[in-house]
Amino acid sequence: MKLTVVVFALLAIGSIHALTTRDRPAFVTSPLAPSLLRNGRTHLLSSRPARATTAAWSMLDTEALAKAADESRGLSMDAITAAKSGHLGLPLGAAEIGAVLWGSQMQYNPEDPQWINRDRFVLSAGHGSMFLYAWLHISGYDLPIEEIKNFRQFHSMTPGHPEFPSSEHNTPGVESTTGPLGQGVANSVGMAAAAKMAAARFNTDAHKIFDHHIICLCGDGCMQEGVAHEAAAMAGHEGFDNLIVLYDANDVTLDKMADYTQSEDVGKRFESLGWDVVTLTDGHDMVAIDKAIGDAKANDNGKPKLIICKTVIGKGIPEVAGTQAAHGEAGVQYTTEARKALGLPDELFYVSEDTKAMFAKRKEELKAKYSEWQTTYGEWKAANPEQATLLENAVNKKWGTADEILAKIPEFDQTKNIATRIAGNVVLQPLADAVPLYVSGSADLHGSTKNLINNGGDFGKTAPKTYAGRNLYFGIREHAMGSMMNGFAYYGIFRISGATFLVFADYMRAPVRVAALAELPVGYIWTHDSIGVGEDGPTHQPVEVVSGLRVIPNLDVIRPADPEETAGAFAASIDRLEGPTALILTRQNVRTLSEIPVNTRRQGVLKGAYVAKQETGDLEGIIIATGSEVQHATAAADTLGGGWRVVSMPCMERFDRQSEDYKESVLPSSCTNRIAIEAGVSGLWYKYVGPSGKIIGVDRFGFSAPGDIVMKELGMTPENIVETASKKVLVAA
């Protein structure tokens, strides 16, 4: 079974689309030799026989594709010159790769860019964005030449780095938000995993509705980033043979030539990770490129494929080609002469009628295959109506509302005190039943983070794992986990969640930021949330991490106080489609707030904050708390008397989105006597307590001791709240 991942964009809201795979050449194979040198290029060989296929590469119209490649160079030069900003190197150096991908090898339909069986192309080297925009325009996507002319301009469809379709804009054909180097490689691995899972969950012997590949283009910078190595290791281990990474090996980085900072053999590194590796000594030879990609697609041997393309950065501008000067816009001053040398006319932003005609013909061929797939899909749907409904609901983002999810989660025993991470495991089981395409991963901490889906099966290549499994084992690879989770979200079929200790969330901060920017509905389960961790000490006590997450735009951070708030938090994470949600859960037991109605707690999380304890007389003061500190706030209010209100605020971001009337009902502006308590740094709380309010926080690192002792020593107690309210403030660390 093969699939090809190229980075997934938002799926169609209407009918589901896709197409069959055309004939592809097979990797050359031999049962005797692991590799051989042919035509000056190293080819790693599989020991198992490959299918006999038509060699599409032998029928290439190389002259027409070469012309298209040069015209793509012209578009990139013109756009970057007009913007006075951008990166010329990759769009010029990889032009022949683009010509082969869109002109020969990729499976796509420009008229339905969200077709579920398309090949997905991820530009990991996102600074080379004009490469992608040029080829999307040339190949017939709805990206008009006016948008190419508006490259890097306000509200254009061609931003400086590729951005996944969102509420800001919709650039068809962009499969992931890239720019931070290495992220796209790991996104592609996540997409490949999602494609394997989709095939295992939905394909039948009679109908293969998922039969495509993920294709990623990366550069030397991506290969130096640790996240690419982490993800590549998992791809090799789990046998993602539907993944093809094209390595634009131009031997240049921004400051210096690449050999100034690296000397390893990347090909051998990837071989050791379980990849098939092919090296093209001439990365501009389109016949060789086409054959290598075709062979990779045809060889379902349980190994991802790395094609190393030795290219010349900035090819076409001799003054900078092959040097680090080609990386940015330094070559702009030479573009007039370069365009002439390429045979381009004086007309800027030029695409010839010949190239337009060639890609019009290509589009019709692709649409014919697309129509064949539609027939296959219709037959599959008729034979598998329940599966079809499940898939179409996923495509259309019909996951169920928070109330629908909550209705399936039984109430907790109100007499028991349990950790919110334990409560999370209880909640997860009915949630997984209600959302069959919900999947859960962990960075080697399922046993501690408690996010295993019981009877969900484990995902992977080797028994007892299967590609249909719902529990993902990412290993100790938090950065790759976050980026692969984004890949799952880009793919669009599954609701992905992933877990680790909160203190390690910073290992995956880069993909969390991208998920928020790209509006991806991923779920983070971060446990062991405070100094309550105790004996492990300050290295594992994340006093600053929650506040650091709250400042990321479009990330909801929910820190529930008890099991029922935890139920509300999980439901909120499924209900939210516009961005990621982080669930911050305790290691230690917390009191179940049985005095508060269950529905009040659950619905209160959806609002972000609610009145957990109402004053019985005139309002004298308000205590605002989150998570494990809410129990202390209610105890302190009992001591302070009937004039004190307690507000549980599990999610600042959700509360801030409520109406002004609701916010006023919870935190009346007339009451400025406010205290906030949270076992973390204090700074953000001034937004809610005001300049005259008081904050009990932890503005220092913790120490190693039993968790209850650390909490007491650092002021997380009802007594300290009472003292603070009485203006006899104990040292609050």
C-alpha positions in Angstrom: 0.0 0.0 0.0 1.4 3.3 -0.9 0.4 6.8 0.0 2.2 10.0 -0.9 2.2 12.9 1.5 2.7 16.4 0.4 1.1 18.5 3.2 -2.7 18.7 3.7 -4.8 21.8 3.4 -8.4 22.4 4.5 -10.6 19.7 3.0 -13.6 20.4 0.7 -16.8 21.4 2.5 -18.8 19.8 -0.3 -18.3 16.4 -1.8 -15.1 14.5 -1.3 -12.6 14.2 -4.2 -9.6 12.2 -5.3 -8.0 10.3 -8.2 -6.2 7.1 -9.1 -2.5 6.7 -9.3 -1.1 6.7 -12.8 1.5 4.2 -14.0 4.8 4.8 -12.3 8.3 3.3 -12.8 9.6 1.1 -10.0 12.8 1.4 -8.1 15.5 -0.8 -9.6 15.8 -3.8 -7.4 18.2 -6.7 -6.8 18.1 -9.4 -4.2 21.9 -9.4 -4.2 23.2 -5.9 -4.0 22.1 -3.2 -1.6 23.2 -0.4 -4.0 24.9 0.3 -7.3 26.3 3.3 -9.1 24.5 4.0 -12.4 25.0 7.0 -14.6 27.0 8.7 -11.9 24.2 8.5 -9.4 23.9 6.3 -6.4 20.7 4.3 -6.1 19.8 2.3 -3.0 17.9 -0.8 -3.9 15.2 -2.8 -2.3 15.6 -6.5 -1.9 12.1 -7.3 -2.8 10.8 -7.3 -6.4 9.1 -4.2 -7.6 6.1 -4.0 -9.9 6.6 -3.6 -13.6 5.3 -0.2 -14.6 5.4 2.2 -17.5 8.4 4.5 -17.4 6.7 7.9 -17.5 10.0 9.5 -17.3 11.0 8.2 -20.7 8.1 10.2 -22.3 9.0 13.5 -20.8 8.8 16.6 -23.0 12.0 17.9 -21.5 12.2 20.9 -23.9 8.7 22.1 -22.9 9.4 21.5 -19.2 12.7 23.3 -19.4 10.9 26.3 -20.9 8.4 26.2 -18.1 11.2 26.0 -15.6 12.9 29.1 -17.0 9.5 30.9 -17.0 9.1 30.0 -13.3 12.5 31.5 -12.7 11.3 34.7 -14.5 8.2 34.9 -12.3 10.4 34.5 -9.1 12.9 37.2 -10.3 10.1 39.6 -11.2 8.1 39.1 -8.0 11.1 39.4 -5.7 12.4 42.4 -7.7 9.1 44.2 -7.4 8.8 43.4 -3.7 12.4 44.4 -3.1 12.3 41.5 -0.7 12.5 37.7 -0.9 14.8 34.7 -1.5 15.9 34.1 -5.1 18.1 31.1 -4.4 15.7 28.1 -4.1 13.1 29.2 -6.7 15.9 29.5 -9.3 17.9 26.5 -8.1 15.0 24.1 -7.9 13.0 25.1 -11.0 13.5 21.8 -12.7 12.3 20.0 -9.7 9.1 22.0 -9.8 8.7 21.4 -13.5 8.8 17.6 -12.9 6.5 17.7 -9.9 3.7 19.7 -11.4 4.3 18.8 -15.0 4.7 15.0 -14.6 4.7 13.4 -11.2 2.2 14.9 -8.8 -1.4 13.8 -8.5 -3.6 16.9 -8.1 -6.6 18.8 -9.4 -6.2 22.6 -9.5 -10.0 22.9 -9.6 -10.3 21.0 -6.4 -7.2 21.8 -4.4 -8.6 20.1 -1.3 -9.3 16.8 -2.9 -8.6 14.1 -0.3 -6.6 11.8 -2.5 -4.2 14.5 -3.9 -0.5 14.2 -3.4 0.5 16.8 -0.9 3.5 19.0 -1.5 5.2 20.7 1.5 7.8 23.4 1.0 9.8 23.0 4.2 12.3 25.6 3.0 9.5 28.2 3.2 11.8 31.1 2.5 11.7 29.9 -1.1 8.0 30.6 -1.3 8.1 32.1 -4.8 9.0 28.6 -6.0 5.6 27.4 -4.8 3.6 30.4 -5.9 5.1 30.3 -9.4 4.2 26.6 -9.9 0.8 27.0 -8.4 0.1 29.8 -10.9 1.6 28.0 -13.9 -0.1 24.7 -13.2 -3.6 26.3 -13.1 -4.5 26.9 -9.5 -6.7 29.9 -8.7 -3.7 32.1 -8.0 -3.8 34.9 -10.6 -0.8 36.8 -11.9 -2.0 39.8 -10.0 -1.3 37.9 -6.8 2.2 37.0 -8.0 2.8 40.7 -8.6 1.6 41.4 -5.0 4.2 39.1 -3.5 4.9 40.0 0.1 2.3 42.8 0.1 -0.4 43.5 2.6 -3.3 41.0 2.4 -2.0 39.3 -0.7 -2.4 35.6 -1.3 1.4 35.4 -1.7 2.9 36.2 1.8 6.6 36.0 2.4 6.4 32.4 3.7 3.7 30.0 2.7 0.7 30.2 5.0 -1.9 27.4 5.3 -5.5 28.6 4.4 -7.0 30.4 7.4 -9.3 33.2 8.3 -6.6 35.6 7.1 -6.5 34.4 3.5 -6.8 31.3 1.4 -4.0 30.4 -1.0 -5.1 27.3 -2.9 -2.4 24.6 -3.0 -0.5 25.6 0.1 -0.5 22.6 2.3 1.3 23.9 5.4 2.6 27.0 7.1 6.4 26.8 6.8 9.3 29.1 7.3 10.9 27.9 10.6 13.3 25.4 9.0 12.8 21.7 9.5 9.1 22.1 10.5 7.9 21.1 7.0 9.9 17.9 7.1 8.3 16.9 10.3 4.9 18.1 9.1 5.3 15.8 6.1 6.1 12.9 8.4 2.9 13.7 10.3 0.9 13.8 7.0 2.5 10.5 5.9 1.4 8.9 9.2 -2.1 10.4 8.8 -2.3 9.0 5.3 -1.2 5.6 6.4 -3.9 5.7 9.1 -6.6 6.9 6.7 -5.8 4.1 4.3 -5.9 1.5 7.1 -9.2 2.9 8.4 -11.0 3.5 5.2 -9.6 1.5 2.2 -11.1 -1.9 1.4 -9.9 -4.7 -0.8 -12.3 -3.6 -3.5 -11.7 0.2 -3.2 -8.6 2.2 -2.4 -9.8 5.8 -1.8 -6.6 6.8 -0.1 -3.7 6.1 -2.5 -1.4 9.1 -2.7 2.0 10.4 -1.5 3.4 13.2 0.6 6.3 15.1 -1.1 8.5 17.5 0.8 11.2 19.8 -0.6 13.8 20.9 2.0 17.2 22.4 2.0 20.5 22.3 3.9 19.1 24.4 6.6 16.2 22.0 7.2 18.6 19.1 7.4 20.6 20.9 10.1 17.5 21.4 12.3 17.0 18.8 15.0 13.3 18.5 14.4 13.9 17.1 10.9 16.1 14.4 12.3 13.7 13.5 15.1 10.8 13.1 12.6 13.0 11.3 10.0 13.9 8.7 12.7 10.2 8.0 13.4 9.4 7.9 9.7 12.1 5.3 9.1 11.1 3.3 12.2 7.4 3.2 11.3 8.0 2.5 7.6 6.3 5.5 5.9 7.0 4.5 2.3 4.4 7.0 1.2 6.8 9.8 2.0 9.3 11.3 -0.4 11.7 14.1 0.7 13.5 16.0 -2.0 16.7 17.5 -0.6 17.7 20.6 -2.4 21.4 20.1 -1.6 23.0 23.3 -2.9 25.7 23.3 -0.3 24.8 26.9 0.8 23.5 28.4 4.1 22.8 32.0 4.8 26.1 33.0 6.4 28.6 30.8 4.7 28.8 27.8 2.4 27.3 24.8 4.1 30.6 23.0 4.7 31.5 25.8 7.1 29.1 24.3 9.6 28.4 20.7 8.5 30.5 17.8 7.3 28.3 14.7 7.9 27.1 12.5 5.1 23.3 13.2 5.1 22.6 10.3 2.8 24.3 7.8 5.1 22.5 9.4 8.1 19.2 8.8 6.5 20.2 5.2 5.4 20.9 4.5 9.1 17.4 5.7 10.0 15.8 3.2 7.6 15.3 5.4 4.5 16.0 4.5 0.9 18.4 7.2 -0.5 19.1 8.3 -4.1 21.6 10.9 -5.0 21.3 12.9 -8.2 24.6 14.5 -9.0 22.8 16.8 -11.4 19.7 18.1 -9.7 18.7 19.9 -12.8 18.5 16.8 -15.0 14.7 16.4 -15.4 14.8 12.9 -16.8 16.8 11.8 -13.7 14.5 13.7 -11.3 11.4 12.3 -12.9 12.7 8.7 -12.8 13.8 9.0 -9.2 10.4 10.3 -8.1 8.6 7.8 -10.2 10.7 5.0 -8.8 10.1 6.2 -5.2 6.4 6.3 -5.7 6.3 2.8 -7.1 8.4 1.2 -4.5 6.2 0.2 -1.5 9.0 -1.4 0.4 8.3 -0.1 3.9 10.9 2.7 3.6 10.5 6.5 3.2 12.5 7.9 0.3 15.2 10.7 0.3 16.2 12.0 -3.1 19.3 14.2 -2.8 19.3 16.7 -5.6 22.7 18.4 -6.1 21.6 21.8 -7.4 23.1 25.2 -8.0 21.5 27.8 -5.8 20.4 30.9 -7.8 20.9 29.1 -11.1 20.3 31.6 -14.0 22.1 34.5 -12.3 25.8 33.8 -12.9 26.9 36.6 -10.6 25.6 34.9 -7.5 24.8 31.3 -8.5 26.3 28.7 -6.3 27.1 31.2 -3.5 25.5 32.3 -0.3 24.8 35.7 -2.0 22.1 33.9 -4.0 20.2 33.0 -0.8 18.4 36.4 -0.5 17.7 39.2 -2.9 21.3 40.1 -3.6 20.9 38.9 -7.2 18.1 41.3 -8.0 20.4 43.8 -9.5 21.4 41.2 -12.2 17.9 40.0 -13.1 17.5 42.1 -16.3 20.5 40.4 -17.9 19.6 37.1 -16.4 16.1 37.2 -18.0 17.6 37.9 -21.4 20.1 35.0 -21.0 17.1 32.7 -20.2 15.4 33.8 -23.4 12.6 35.6 -21.6 11.0 38.6 -23.4 11.0 42.1 -21.9 7.4 41.6 -20.7 7.6 41.0 -16.9 5.6 38.2 -15.2 5.6 36.3 -18.4 4.2 32.8 -19.0 4.2 31.7 -22.7 1.2 30.4 -24.5 3.1 27.1 -25.0 3.5 26.6 -21.3 -0.1 27.6 -20.6 -1.2 25.0 -23.3 1.0 22.3 -21.9 -0.4 22.7 -18.4 -4.0 23.0 -19.7 -3.5 19.6 -21.3 -1.9 18.3 -18.1 -4.9 19.5 -16.1 -7.3 17.7 -18.4 -5.3 14.5 -17.9 -5.3 14.9 -14.2 -9.1 15.7 -14.2 -9.7 12.4 -16.1 -7.9 10.5 -13.3 -9.8 12.5 -10.8 -13.1 11.5 -12.4 -12.0 7.9 -12.2 -11.4 8.3 -8.5 -14.8 9.9 -8.0 -16.4 6.8 -9.5 -14.3 4.6 -7.1 -15.4 6.8 -4.2 -19.0 6.5 -5.2 -18.8 2.8 -5.3 -17.0 2.7 -2.0 -19.6 5.0 -0.4 -22.5 2.8 -1.6 -20.8 -0.3 -0.1 -19.7 1.4 3.1 -22.3 4.1 4.1 -21.4 4.3 7.8 -17.7 4.8 7.0 -18.6 7.3 4.3 -20.6 9.4 6.8 -17.7 9.3 9.3 -15.2 10.4 6.6 -17.5 13.1 5.2 -18.2 14.5 8.7 -14.4 14.7 9.3 -13.9 16.5 6.0 -16.6 19.0 6.9 -15.3 19.4 10.5 -18.4 17.9 12.1 -16.9 16.6 15.3 -19.8 17.2 17.6 -20.4 20.2 19.9 -19.1 20.5 23.4 -22.6 19.9 24.8 -22.9 16.7 22.7 -19.6 15.5 23.9 -20.4 16.4 27.6 -23.6 14.4 27.4 -21.6 11.3 26.8 -19.2 11.8 29.7 -20.7 10.4 33.0 -20.5 12.5 36.2 -17.6 11.8 38.5 -18.0 10.5 42.1 -18.3 13.7 44.0 -16.8 12.3 47.1 -13.4 11.3 45.6 -10.4 13.5 45.2 -8.3 12.7 42.1 -5.7 14.3 40.0 -6.9 16.1 36.9 -4.6 13.9 34.7 -6.4 10.8 36.1 -9.7 12.5 35.4 -8.5 13.2 31.9 -8.1 9.5 31.3 -11.6 8.8 32.5 -13.0 11.5 30.2 -10.9 10.4 27.3 -12.6 7.0 26.9 -16.2 8.2 26.2 -14.8 11.1 24.2 -12.9 8.6 22.0 -16.1 6.6 21.5 -18.0 9.8 20.6 -15.3 10.9 18.2 -14.0 7.8 16.4 -11.3 9.7 14.5 -9.8 11.2 17.6 -6.2 9.9 18.1 -3.9 10.4 21.0 -0.1 10.4 21.2 2.6 10.9 23.8 6.3 11.5 23.9 7.1 8.3 25.8 4.8 9.3 28.7 1.4 7.5 28.2 1.8 5.9 31.6 2.2 9.3 33.3 0.1 11.6 31.2 -2.7 9.1 31.2 -3.9 9.8 27.7 -4.1 6.3 26.3 -7.2 5.3 24.5 -8.2 2.0 26.0 -8.7 -0.6 23.3 -7.7 1.9 20.7 -4.8 0.0 19.4 -1.3 1.3 18.9 -0.2 3.0 15.6 2.8 1.7 13.7 4.3 -0.8 11.3 5.3 -3.8 13.4 2.9 -6.0 15.4 1.2 -5.5 17.8 1.0 -2.0 16.2 -1.0 -1.4 13.1 -1.6 1.7 11.0 -5.2 1.7 12.2 -4.1 2.2 15.8 -5.3 5.3 17.7 -2.4 5.6 20.2 0.8 7.1 18.8 4.1 6.5 20.4 6.3 9.5 19.4 9.3 8.5 21.5 11.2 11.1 23.4 10.8 13.6 20.5 8.6 16.4 21.8 9.6 18.8 19.0 8.8 16.3 16.3 5.6 15.3 18.1 4.3 18.9 17.9 5.3 19.3 14.3 3.8 15.9 13.3 0.6 16.8 15.1 0.4 19.8 12.9 0.9 17.4 9.9 -2.1 15.4 11.1 -4.2 18.6 11.4 -3.1 19.8 7.9 -4.2 16.4 6.6 -7.6 17.1 7.9 -9.1 13.6 8.6 -8.2 13.0 12.3 -8.5 15.0 15.5 -5.0 14.7 16.9 -3.8 15.2 20.5 -0.4 14.7 22.1 0.9 14.7 25.6 4.0 15.3 27.7 4.9 16.9 31.0 4.2 20.7 31.0 7.8 21.5 31.7 8.7 20.0 28.3 6.2 22.0 26.4 8.9 24.5 25.5 10.6 21.7 23.6 7.7 21.9 21.2 7.0 25.6 21.4 7.8 26.3 17.7 5.1 24.0 16.3 2.7 25.2 18.9 3.2 28.7 17.7 2.7 27.6 14.1 -0.5 25.7 15.0 -1.9 28.8 16.5 -0.9 30.9 13.5 -2.3 28.3 11.0 -5.5 27.9 13.1 -5.0 24.2 13.5 -7.5 22.4 15.9 -4.8 20.3 17.7 -5.0 19.3 21.3 -2.2 19.4 23.8 -2.3 17.4 27.1 0.4 18.8 29.4 0.5 17.3 32.8 2.5 17.7 36.0 1.6 21.3 35.9 3.2 23.2 38.8 5.4 23.1 41.9 2.9 20.4 43.0 5.2 18.0 41.1 7.2 18.0 44.3 10.2 15.7 44.7 11.5 15.9 41.1 12.4 19.5 41.9 12.7 22.7 39.9 13.9 21.1 36.7 10.4 19.5 36.5 8.3 22.3 38.1 7.0 24.6 35.3 6.4 27.8 37.2 6.7 30.0 34.1 5.4 27.8 31.3 1.7 28.4 31.6 2.2 32.2 31.3 4.5 31.7 28.4 1.8 29.7 26.6 -0.9 32.3 27.3 0.9 35.0 25.4 0.8 32.9 22.2 -2.1 34.4 20.1 -4.9 32.1 19.3 -3.9 29.4 21.7 -6.5 28.4 24.4 -4.9 27.4 27.6 -7.2 25.6 30.0 -6.2 24.7 33.6 -9.2 22.9 35.1 -9.8 22.8 38.9 -11.3 19.3 39.4 -12.6 16.3 37.4 -15.8 18.0 36.2 -13.9 21.0 35.0 -11.6 18.5 33.3 -14.6 17.1 31.4 -15.5 20.6 30.3 -11.9 21.2 29.2 -11.7 18.1 26.9 -15.1 19.0 25.4 -13.9 22.5 24.8 -10.9 21.2 23.0 -13.0 19.2 20.6 -15.5 22.0 20.1 -12.9 24.5 19.1 -12.0 24.5 15.4 -10.2 27.8 15.0 -7.0 27.0 16.7 -5.2 24.7 19.2 -6.1 24.1 22.8 -3.8 23.2 25.7 -5.1 21.2 28.7 -2.9 21.8 31.8 -3.4 19.0 34.3 -2.2 18.1 37.7 0.0 15.3 38.9 -1.4 15.5 42.5 -4.9 14.9 43.7 -7.3 17.9 44.0 -10.5 18.2 45.8 -13.7 17.6 43.8 -15.7 20.8 44.2 -18.9 19.0 45.0 -20.6 22.1 46.4 -20.7 23.5 42.9 -23.3 21.9 40.6 -21.7 19.6 38.0 -23.2 21.5 35.1 -22.0 24.8 36.4 -18.4 23.5 36.5 -18.6 21.9 33.1 -20.3 24.9 31.4 -18.1 27.3 33.2 -15.1 26.0 31.5 -16.7 26.7 28.1 -17.1 30.3 29.2 -13.5 30.5 30.4 -14.5 31.7 33.9 -17.5 31.5 36.2 -18.6 32.2 39.7 -17.6 29.2 41.7 -18.8 30.6 45.0 -21.3 33.3 45.2 -21.2 35.9 48.0 -24.1 35.8 50.3 -24.2 39.5 51.2 -22.7 42.7 49.9 -19.7 42.0 47.6 -16.5 42.7 49.6 -13.9 41.0 47.4 -13.2 38.5 44.7 -10.7 35.7 44.7 -9.7 34.5 41.2 -8.0 31.1 40.9 -7.2 28.3 38.4 -6.5 24.6 38.6 -5.4 23.2 41.9 -5.7 26.6 43.6 -9.5 26.9 43.3 -9.9 24.5 46.2 -7.8 26.9 48.3 -9.8 29.9 47.2 -13.1 28.4 48.2 -11.7 27.4 51.6 -10.3 30.9 52.1 -13.7 32.4 51.2 -15.4 30.3 53.8 -13.0 31.8 56.4 -13.3 35.4 55.1 -17.1 35.4 55.3 -20.1 35.8 53.1 -18.9 38.9 51.3 -16.3 37.1 49.3 -16.8 35.7 45.8 -14.7 33.0 44.2 -14.2 33.0 40.4 -12.7 29.9 38.8 -10.9 31.0 35.6 -9.7 27.9 33.8 -9.2 29.7 30.5 -8.3 33.4 30.2 -8.7 33.3 26.4 -12.2 31.9 26.4 -13.3 34.3 29.1 -11.9 37.2 27.1 -14.1 36.2 24.1 -17.3 36.4 26.1 -19.7 39.3 25.9 -19.0 42.4 28.0 -22.2 41.7 29.9 -21.1 38.2 30.9 -17.6 39.4 31.9 -19.2 42.1 34.0 -21.4 39.6 35.7 -18.4 37.5 36.7 -16.0 40.3 37.5 -18.0 43.4 38.3 -16.0 46.5 37.7 -17.4 48.0 40.9 -15.3 45.6 42.9 -11.6 46.4 42.8 -10.7 44.4 45.9 -9.4 41.4 44.0 -6.9 38.6 44.7 -5.6 36.1 42.1 -3.8 32.9 43.1 -2.0 30.5 40.8 1.0 28.3 41.3 3.0 30.1 38.6 4.5 33.4 37.7 2.2 36.3 38.6 2.6 38.9 35.9 -0.4 38.2 33.6 -2.9 38.4 36.5 -2.7 42.2 36.8 -5.0 42.2 33.7 -7.8 40.8 36.0 -7.0 42.2 39.5 -6.1 45.7 38.3 -3.4 48.0 39.8 -4.9 47.8 43.3 -5.3 44.0 43.3 -3.0 41.4 44.8 -1.5 38.3 43.3 -0.3 35.2 45.1 2.1 33.6 42.6 5.4 31.8 42.4 7.9 34.2 40.9 10.9 31.9 41.5 11.9 28.4 40.8 10.8 25.7 43.2 12.7 23.1 45.0 12.8 19.3 45.7 10.4 18.2 48.4 7.0 16.5 48.7 4.5 18.5 46.7 2.3 19.6 49.5 5.3 21.0 51.4 6.5 22.9 48.3 3.0 24.3 47.9 2.8 25.4 51.5 6.3 26.9 51.6 5.6 28.9 48.5 2.3 30.3 49.7 -0.3 28.2 47.8 -2.6 27.8 50.9 -6.0 29.1 52.1 -4.2 30.7 55.0 -2.1 32.9 52.7 -5.1 34.0 50.8 -6.8 35.0 54.0 -3.7 36.8 55.2 -3.4 38.6 51.8 -7.1 39.6 52.0 -6.4 41.1 55.4 -3.4 43.0 54.0 -1.1 41.0 56.2 0.7 39.4 53.3 2.9 36.4 53.8 5.9 36.0 51.6 4.5 34.7 48.4 7.8 33.7 46.8 
